[in-house]
Amino acid sequence: MEHKNINLTLKVWRQQSTVSKGEFVTYQVKNISQEMSFLEMFDVLNEQLIQEDKEPIAFDHDCREGICGMCSMYIDGKPHGPWQANTTCQLHMRAFNDGDTITVEPWRAQAFPVLKDLVVDRTSFDRIIQAGGYVSVNTGNAVDGNSLPINKNDADASFAAAMCIGCGACVAACKNSSAMLFLSAKVSHLALLPQGDPERQSRVVNMVAQMDKEGFGACTNTGACEATCPKEISLSNIARLNQEYLLASFTSAE
């Protein structure tokens, strides 16, 4: 398939700080290779702005390999853009056509306040993890890998849940700004393994409480989170989270 250079119009959200008022600013970018990633295209735009003595656009990025979850951009009404199971850094410009207008926004959620331009504060996720996303283990020599046999179905489900990179696309896609898919992935991947048993009940109670404290919305099972998740985390994890929470609630009440 032959690829060519394209010209684009970008409508990008610019906001100086959390307390300042933001607005969309229109930019023109020309001769963009369709082999570029979306972030490389933004690099080109920022170089252009610097040459024009203008402030470059602030956006999050780190690994640029679909691993870190930093590249949070709302592109044409969808977190991470039009491709399925894809992060923004993995999105390439061949997804767009010459002359397209692309609208780029930050995540929109009360619990993810905008720091600047497209950068949002996602430390609320960190605080949820700190509330219970850990296990207790004995120090000393490593335990033999075969000493704790684990059912393969449980191991596979745990691994699938652990794929969550904490990007926040599920929150951005949800009409309620719910963090249930993120939280359920973090709870599930530990609850399914014997190593997670010591904190199993306190973990889910404390993490749910922290999620509510951070101001995330309630889950109404629209499925937008699963549909937009770059790692395709399953809604079945939310069902498991609810089960774990009910069990912990009943146990503590006894």
C-alpha contacts under 8 A as a table, 3 or more apart, distances in Angstrom:
res1	aa1	res2	aa2	distance
3	H	33	S	7.64
3	H	34	Q	5.95
3	H	35	E	7.28
3	H	94	R	7.35
4	K	33	S	6.16
4	K	34	Q	6.06
5	N	30	K	7.92
5	N	31	N	4.82
5	N	32	I	4.96
5	N	33	S	4.38
5	N	34	Q	5.99
5	N	98	D	7.88
6	I	30	K	6.39
6	I	31	N	5.20
6	I	32	I	5.12
6	I	33	S	6.50
6	I	34	Q	7.06
6	I	97	N	6.87
6	I	98	D	4.58
6	I	99	G	7.12
7	N	28	Q	7.50
7	N	29	V	5.81
7	N	30	K	4.29
7	N	31	N	5.66
7	N	32	I	6.32
7	N	98	D	5.34
7	N	99	G	5.53
7	N	100	D	7.63
8	L	28	Q	5.95
8	L	29	V	5.37
8	L	30	K	6.39
8	L	32	I	7.99
8	L	98	D	6.40
8	L	99	G	5.13
8	L	100	D	5.37
8	L	101	T	6.01
8	L	102	I	7.48
9	T	26	T	6.91
9	T	27	Y	5.82
9	T	28	Q	4.76
9	T	29	V	6.46
9	T	99	G	6.99
9	T	100	D	6.32
9	T	101	T	4.57
9	T	102	I	6.29
10	L	26	T	5.56
10	L	27	Y	5.07
10	L	28	Q	6.25
10	L	29	V	7.56
10	L	101	T	5.73
10	L	102	I	4.95
10	L	103	T	5.96
10	L	104	V	7.33
11	K	24	F	5.83
11	K	25	V	5.52
11	K	26	T	4.48
11	K	27	Y	6.45
11	K	101	T	7.29
11	K	102	I	6.12
11	K	103	T	4.67
11	K	104	V	6.16
12	V	24	F	5.24
12	V	25	V	5.36
12	V	26	T	6.38
12	V	27	Y	7.69
12	V	103	T	6.03
12	V	104	V	4.89
12	V	105	E	6.28
13	W	22	G	6.79
13	W	23	E	5.60
13	W	24	F	4.41
13	W	25	V	6.34
13	W	104	V	6.40
13	W	105	E	5.27
13	W	106	P	7.26
13	W	117	D	5.90
13	W	118	L	6.78
14	R	22	G	5.53
14	R	23	E	5.54
14	R	24	F	6.01
14	R	25	V	6.63
14	R	57	I	7.39
14	R	116	K	7.36
14	R	117	D	4.41
14	R	118	L	7.31
15	Q	18	T	7.59
15	Q	20	S	6.56
15	Q	21	K	6.30
15	Q	22	G	4.18
15	Q	23	E	6.65
15	Q	114	V	7.82
15	Q	116	K	5.37
15	Q	117	D	4.53
15	Q	118	L	8.00
16	Q	20	S	6.08
16	Q	21	K	7.68
16	Q	22	G	7.18
16	Q	115	L	7.72
16	Q	116	K	5.22
16	Q	117	D	6.43
17	S	20	S	5.25
17	S	21	K	7.99
17	S	114	V	7.00
17	S	115	L	5.27
17	S	116	K	4.90
17	S	117	D	7.68
18	T	113	P	6.47
18	T	114	V	5.26
18	T	115	L	5.01
18	T	116	K	6.73
22	G	117	D	7.92
29	V	32	I	7.01
29	V	45	L	6.54
32	I	36	M	7.39
32	I	41	M	6.85
32	I	93	M	7.88
33	S	36	M	5.54
33	S	93	M	7.08
34	Q	37	S	7.93
34	Q	92	H	6.70
34	Q	93	M	4.43
34	Q	94	R	4.50
34	Q	95	A	7.94
34	Q	96	F	7.95
35	E	92	H	6.35
35	E	93	M	6.25
35	E	94	R	6.54
36	M	39	L	7.99
36	M	40	E	5.81
36	M	41	M	6.37
36	M	92	H	5.67
36	M	93	M	5.73
37	S	40	E	5.10
37	S	41	M	6.37
37	S	89	C	6.14
37	S	90	Q	6.38
37	S	91	L	5.63
37	S	92	H	4.10
37	S	93	M	5.91
38	F	41	M	5.11
38	F	42	F	6.50
38	F	88	T	6.47
38	F	89	C	6.13
38	F	90	Q	7.54
38	F	91	L	5.63
38	F	92	H	5.44
38	F	93	M	6.01
39	L	42	F	4.92
39	L	43	D	6.24
39	L	88	T	7.15
39	L	89	C	5.70
40	E	43	D	4.83
40	E	44	V	6.36
41	M	44	V	5.12
41	M	45	L	6.37
41	M	93	M	7.86
42	F	45	L	4.90
42	F	46	N	6.08
43	D	46	N	5.10
43	D	47	E	6.19
44	V	47	E	5.14
44	V	48	Q	6.25
45	L	48	Q	5.00
45	L	49	L	6.26
45	L	56	P	7.99
46	N	49	L	4.92
46	N	50	I	6.12
46	N	56	P	4.86
46	N	57	I	6.32
47	E	50	I	5.11
47	E	51	Q	6.22
47	E	56	P	7.59
48	Q	51	Q	5.22
48	Q	52	E	6.38
49	L	52	E	5.00
49	L	53	D	6.33
49	L	54	K	4.99
49	L	55	E	6.43
49	L	56	P	5.73
50	I	53	D	4.96
50	I	54	K	5.41
50	I	55	E	6.45
50	I	56	P	6.26
51	Q	54	K	7.44
57	I	117	D	6.44
57	I	118	L	7.62
58	A	116	K	6.36
58	A	117	D	5.50
58	A	118	L	6.00
58	A	119	V	6.37
59	F	71	C	7.40
59	F	72	S	7.92
59	F	117	D	6.90
59	F	118	L	4.95
59	F	119	V	5.11
60	D	70	M	5.50
60	D	71	C	5.18
60	D	72	S	6.66
60	D	118	L	7.30
60	D	119	V	5.72
61	H	64	R	6.58
61	H	70	M	5.05
61	H	71	C	4.80
61	H	89	C	7.95
62	D	68	C	6.71
62	D	70	M	6.34
62	D	71	C	7.55
63	C	66	G	7.12
63	C	67	I	6.59
63	C	68	C	5.95
64	R	67	I	7.48
64	R	68	C	7.79
64	R	71	C	7.77
64	R	89	C	5.14
64	R	90	Q	7.26
65	E	68	C	7.66
65	E	89	C	6.67
65	E	90	Q	6.77
66	G	69	G	6.63
66	G	86	N	7.44
66	G	87	T	5.61
66	G	88	T	7.94
66	G	89	C	6.46
66	G	90	Q	6.29
67	I	165	I	6.52
68	C	165	I	6.12
68	C	167	C	7.67
69	G	72	S	7.19
69	G	87	T	7.49
69	G	165	I	5.21
69	G	166	G	5.90
69	G	167	C	4.15
69	G	168	G	7.93
70	M	167	C	6.00
71	C	80	H	7.85
71	C	87	T	7.02
71	C	88	T	5.70
71	C	89	C	6.34
71	C	167	C	7.53
72	S	79	P	7.22
72	S	80	H	6.59
72	S	88	T	6.84
72	S	106	P	6.85
72	S	107	W	6.85
72	S	118	L	7.65
72	S	119	V	7.66
72	S	167	C	6.56
72	S	168	G	7.53
72	S	169	A	7.31
73	M	79	P	5.98
73	M	80	H	5.58
73	M	81	G	7.66
73	M	88	T	6.68
73	M	104	V	6.49
73	M	105	E	5.97
73	M	106	P	5.34
73	M	107	W	6.62
73	M	118	L	6.74
74	Y	77	G	6.09
74	Y	78	K	5.39
74	Y	79	P	4.32
74	Y	80	H	5.88
74	Y	81	G	6.62
74	Y	103	T	7.99
74	Y	104	V	5.55
74	Y	105	E	4.84
74	Y	106	P	5.67
74	Y	107	W	6.22
74	Y	172	A	7.91
75	I	78	K	5.32
75	I	79	P	6.04
75	I	80	H	6.13
75	I	81	G	4.65
75	I	82	P	7.55
75	I	102	I	6.98
75	I	103	T	5.81
75	I	104	V	4.74
75	I	105	E	6.56
76	D	81	G	6.62
76	D	82	P	7.76
76	D	102	I	5.97
76	D	103	T	5.02
76	D	104	V	6.43
77	G	81	G	7.65
77	G	103	T	7.70
78	K	81	G	5.23
78	K	82	P	6.64
78	K	173	A	7.03
78	K	228	T	7.60
79	P	107	W	7.75
79	P	169	A	5.53
79	P	172	A	6.62
79	P	173	A	6.54
79	P	228	T	6.78
80	H	83	W	7.70
80	H	86	N	6.68
80	H	87	T	5.21
80	H	88	T	4.49
80	H	91	L	7.56
80	H	169	A	7.43
80	H	230	P	7.91
81	G	86	N	7.98
81	G	87	T	7.87
81	G	88	T	6.56
81	G	91	L	7.16
82	P	95	A	7.51
83	W	86	N	5.89
83	W	91	L	6.96
83	W	95	A	7.77
84	Q	227	A	7.96
84	Q	228	T	6.91
84	Q	230	P	6.85
85	A	228	T	7.07
85	A	229	C	6.22
85	A	230	P	3.85
85	A	231	K	5.68
85	A	232	E	6.11
86	N	90	Q	6.05
86	N	91	L	6.66
86	N	229	C	7.86
86	N	230	P	4.59
86	N	231	K	7.46
87	T	90	Q	5.25
87	T	91	L	6.45
87	T	230	P	5.70
88	T	91	L	5.08
89	C	92	H	7.83
91	L	95	A	7.45
92	H	95	A	6.04
93	M	96	F	5.56
94	R	97	N	7.16
96	F	100	D	6.71
97	N	100	D	5.68
105	E	118	L	6.17
106	P	114	V	7.25
106	P	117	D	7.17
106	P	118	L	4.41
106	P	119	V	6.48
106	P	120	V	6.80
107	W	112	F	6.98
107	W	114	V	7.92
107	W	118	L	7.69
107	W	120	V	6.84
107	W	168	G	7.87
107	W	169	A	7.69
107	W	172	A	5.29
108	R	112	F	6.94
108	R	113	P	7.84
108	R	172	A	5.84
108	R	177	S	7.99
109	A	112	F	5.10
109	A	113	P	6.83
109	A	171	V	7.18
109	A	172	A	6.59
109	A	177	S	5.76
109	A	216	F	7.80
110	Q	113	P	5.99
110	Q	177	S	7.80
110	Q	215	G	6.66
110	Q	216	F	7.19
111	A	122	R	7.53
111	A	124	S	6.66
111	A	214	E	5.93
111	A	215	G	5.60
111	A	216	F	6.00
112	F	120	V	5.59
112	F	121	D	5.15
112	F	122	R	5.47
112	F	124	S	7.46
113	P	120	V	5.50
113	P	121	D	5.52
113	P	122	R	7.92
114	V	117	D	7.06
114	V	118	L	7.15
114	V	119	V	5.95
114	V	120	V	4.22
114	V	121	D	6.29
115	L	118	L	7.89
115	L	119	V	5.55
115	L	120	V	5.14
115	L	121	D	6.19
116	K	119	V	5.28
116	K	120	V	7.06
121	D	124	S	7.61
122	R	125	F	5.78
122	R	126	D	7.35
122	R	168	G	7.81
123	T	126	D	4.86
123	T	127	R	6.36
124	S	127	R	5.14
124	S	128	I	6.36
124	S	211	M	7.89
124	S	214	E	6.20
125	F	128	I	5.11
125	F	129	I	6.40
125	F	166	G	7.32
126	D	129	I	5.14
126	D	130	Q	6.18
127	R	130	Q	4.91
127	R	131	A	6.18
127	R	210	Q	7.23
128	I	131	A	5.17
128	I	132	G	7.12
128	I	133	G	7.54
128	I	183	L	7.82
128	I	207	M	5.39
128	I	208	V	7.88
128	I	210	Q	5.54
128	I	211	M	6.03
129	I	132	G	5.70
129	I	133	G	4.53
129	I	134	Y	7.60
129	I	186	K	7.76
129	I	207	M	7.04
130	Q	133	G	6.00
130	Q	134	Y	7.63
131	A	203	R	7.22
131	A	206	N	5.70
131	A	207	M	5.31
131	A	210	Q	6.72
132	G	199	E	7.63
132	G	202	S	7.31
132	G	203	R	4.42
132	G	204	V	7.10
132	G	206	N	6.17
132	G	207	M	5.66
133	G	186	K	6.62
133	G	187	V	7.07
133	G	190	L	7.93
133	G	203	R	6.76
133	G	207	M	7.68
134	Y	196	G	7.82
135	V	190	L	7.91
135	V	195	Q	6.59
135	V	196	G	5.58
135	V	198	P	7.20
135	V	199	E	6.66
136	S	195	Q	7.65
136	S	196	G	7.79
136	S	198	P	6.78
136	S	199	E	7.59
137	V	195	Q	7.69
143	V	147	S	7.10
144	D	147	S	5.47
145	G	148	L	6.81
146	N	149	P	5.97
148	L	194	P	7.66
150	I	154	D	6.94
150	I	155	A	6.39
150	I	193	L	7.24
150	I	194	P	7.80
151	N	154	D	5.32
151	N	155	A	6.19
152	K	155	A	4.91
152	K	156	D	6.00
153	N	156	D	5.16
153	N	157	A	6.12
154	D	157	A	5.10
154	D	158	S	5.99
154	D	192	L	5.81
154	D	193	L	7.28
155	A	158	S	5.09
155	A	159	F	6.11
155	A	192	L	7.26
155	A	193	L	7.21
156	D	159	F	5.11
156	D	160	A	6.15
157	A	160	A	5.09
157	A	161	A	6.26
157	A	189	H	7.29
157	A	192	L	7.61
158	S	161	A	5.19
158	S	162	A	6.12
158	S	188	S	6.42
158	S	189	H	4.06
158	S	190	L	7.02
158	S	192	L	5.85
158	S	193	L	7.21
159	F	162	A	4.97
159	F	163	M	6.47
159	F	189	H	6.56
160	A	163	M	5.36
160	A	164	C	7.96
160	A	189	H	7.78
160	A	233	I	6.96
161	A	164	C	6.15
161	A	185	A	4.68
161	A	186	K	6.92
161	A	188	S	6.38
161	A	189	H	5.28
161	A	233	I	6.21
161	A	234	S	7.77
161	A	237	N	7.43
162	A	185	A	6.45
162	A	186	K	6.74
162	A	189	H	5.49
163	M	231	K	6.28
163	M	233	I	7.46
164	C	167	C	7.97
164	C	182	F	7.03
164	C	185	A	6.58
164	C	186	K	7.72
164	C	231	K	6.26
164	C	233	I	6.77
165	I	231	K	7.72
166	G	182	F	6.61
168	G	171	V	5.27
168	G	172	A	6.35
168	G	179	A	7.82
168	G	182	F	7.51
169	A	172	A	4.94
169	A	173	A	6.02
169	A	225	C	7.19
169	A	228	T	6.72
169	A	229	C	6.17
169	A	230	P	7.85
170	C	173	A	5.24
170	C	174	C	6.17
170	C	177	S	7.91
170	C	178	S	7.51
170	C	179	A	6.80
170	C	181	L	6.64
170	C	182	F	7.18
170	C	224	A	7.19
170	C	225	C	4.12
170	C	226	E	7.05
170	C	228	T	6.61
170	C	229	C	6.05
171	V	174	C	5.28
171	V	176	N	7.89
171	V	177	S	4.63
171	V	178	S	5.28
171	V	179	A	5.38
171	V	225	C	7.00
172	A	175	K	7.91
172	A	177	S	6.16
173	A	177	S	7.29
173	A	224	A	5.83
173	A	225	C	5.88
173	A	228	T	6.90
174	C	177	S	4.91
174	C	178	S	6.09
174	C	222	T	7.83
174	C	224	A	5.83
174	C	225	C	6.06
175	K	178	S	7.82
176	N	216	F	7.68
176	N	217	G	4.88
176	N	218	A	6.18
176	N	219	C	6.99
176	N	220	T	7.93
177	S	216	F	5.75
177	S	217	G	5.08
177	S	218	A	7.58
178	S	181	L	7.82
178	S	216	F	5.16
178	S	217	G	4.38
178	S	218	A	5.38
178	S	219	C	5.62
179	A	182	F	5.44
179	A	183	L	6.13
179	A	211	M	7.31
179	A	216	F	6.11
179	A	217	G	7.28
179	A	219	C	7.94
180	M	183	L	5.04
180	M	184	S	5.73
180	M	218	A	7.84
180	M	219	C	6.48
180	M	238	I	6.47
181	L	184	S	5.12
181	L	185	A	6.13
181	L	225	C	6.72
181	L	226	E	7.56
181	L	233	I	7.40
181	L	234	S	7.93
181	L	235	L	6.86
181	L	237	N	7.07
181	L	238	I	6.09
182	F	185	A	5.31
182	F	186	K	6.47
183	L	186	K	5.18
183	L	187	V	6.15
183	L	207	M	7.51
183	L	208	V	7.70
183	L	211	M	7.98
184	S	187	V	5.06
184	S	188	S	5.74
184	S	237	N	5.24
184	S	238	I	5.12
184	S	240	R	7.26
184	S	241	L	5.19
185	A	188	S	5.13
185	A	189	H	6.16
185	A	233	I	7.21
185	A	237	N	5.97
185	A	238	I	7.75
186	K	189	H	5.76
186	K	190	L	6.93
187	V	190	L	5.67
187	V	191	A	5.97
187	V	203	R	7.49
187	V	204	V	6.49
187	V	241	L	6.64
188	S	191	A	4.97
188	S	192	L	5.95
188	S	237	N	6.22
188	S	240	R	6.79
188	S	241	L	6.73
189	H	192	L	5.68
189	H	193	L	7.03
190	L	193	L	5.45
190	L	194	P	7.94
190	L	195	Q	7.15
190	L	196	G	4.78
190	L	197	D	7.93
190	L	200	R	7.88
191	A	194	P	7.50
191	A	196	G	5.43
191	A	197	D	6.69
191	A	200	R	6.15
192	L	196	G	7.37
193	L	196	G	5.58
193	L	197	D	7.32
194	P	197	D	5.40
195	Q	198	P	7.36
196	G	199	E	6.20
196	G	200	R	5.88
197	D	200	R	4.78
199	E	202	S	5.40
199	E	203	R	5.39
200	R	203	R	5.36
200	R	204	V	6.77
201	Q	204	V	5.81
201	Q	205	V	6.56
201	Q	244	E	7.37
201	Q	245	Y	7.56
201	Q	247	L	7.75
201	Q	248	A	4.85
202	S	205	V	5.28
202	S	206	N	5.90
202	S	248	A	7.37
203	R	206	N	5.37
203	R	207	M	5.98
204	V	207	M	5.23
204	V	208	V	5.98
204	V	241	L	7.50
204	V	244	E	6.80
204	V	245	Y	5.87
204	V	248	A	7.54
205	V	208	V	5.40
205	V	209	A	6.17
205	V	245	Y	6.33
205	V	248	A	7.03
205	V	249	S	7.69
206	N	209	A	5.10
206	N	210	Q	6.19
207	M	210	Q	5.06
207	M	211	M	6.11
208	V	211	M	5.00
208	V	212	D	6.28
209	A	212	D	5.23
209	A	213	K	6.18
210	Q	213	K	4.87
210	Q	214	E	6.19
211	M	214	E	5.23
211	M	215	G	6.87
211	M	216	F	6.29
212	D	215	G	5.42
212	D	216	F	5.95
212	D	217	G	7.67
213	K	216	F	7.79
219	C	222	T	7.95
222	T	225	C	7.87
223	G	226	E	5.51
223	G	227	A	6.32
223	G	235	L	7.26
224	A	227	A	5.08
224	A	228	T	6.24
225	C	228	T	5.47
225	C	229	C	5.99
226	E	229	C	5.25
226	E	232	E	6.05
226	E	233	I	6.00
226	E	234	S	5.97
226	E	235	L	6.18
227	A	232	E	7.27
228	T	232	E	7.53
229	C	232	E	4.98
229	C	233	I	6.32
233	I	237	N	7.78
234	S	237	N	5.93
234	S	238	I	8.00
235	L	238	I	5.38
235	L	239	A	7.00
236	S	239	A	5.13
236	S	240	R	6.38
237	N	240	R	4.92
237	N	241	L	6.09
238	I	241	L	4.91
238	I	242	N	6.23
239	A	242	N	5.19
239	A	243	Q	6.27
240	R	243	Q	4.99
240	R	244	E	6.11
241	L	244	E	5.05
241	L	245	Y	6.08
242	N	245	Y	5.08
242	N	246	L	6.16
243	Q	246	L	5.27
243	Q	247	L	6.17
244	E	247	L	5.19
244	E	248	A	6.14
245	Y	248	A	5.13
245	Y	249	S	6.06
246	L	249	S	5.01
246	L	250	F	6.14
247	L	250	F	5.27
247	L	251	T	6.10
248	A	251	T	5.13
248	A	252	S	6.12
249	S	252	S	5.32
249	S	253	A	6.21
250	F	253	A	5.13
250	F	254	E	6.52
251	T	254	E	5.45
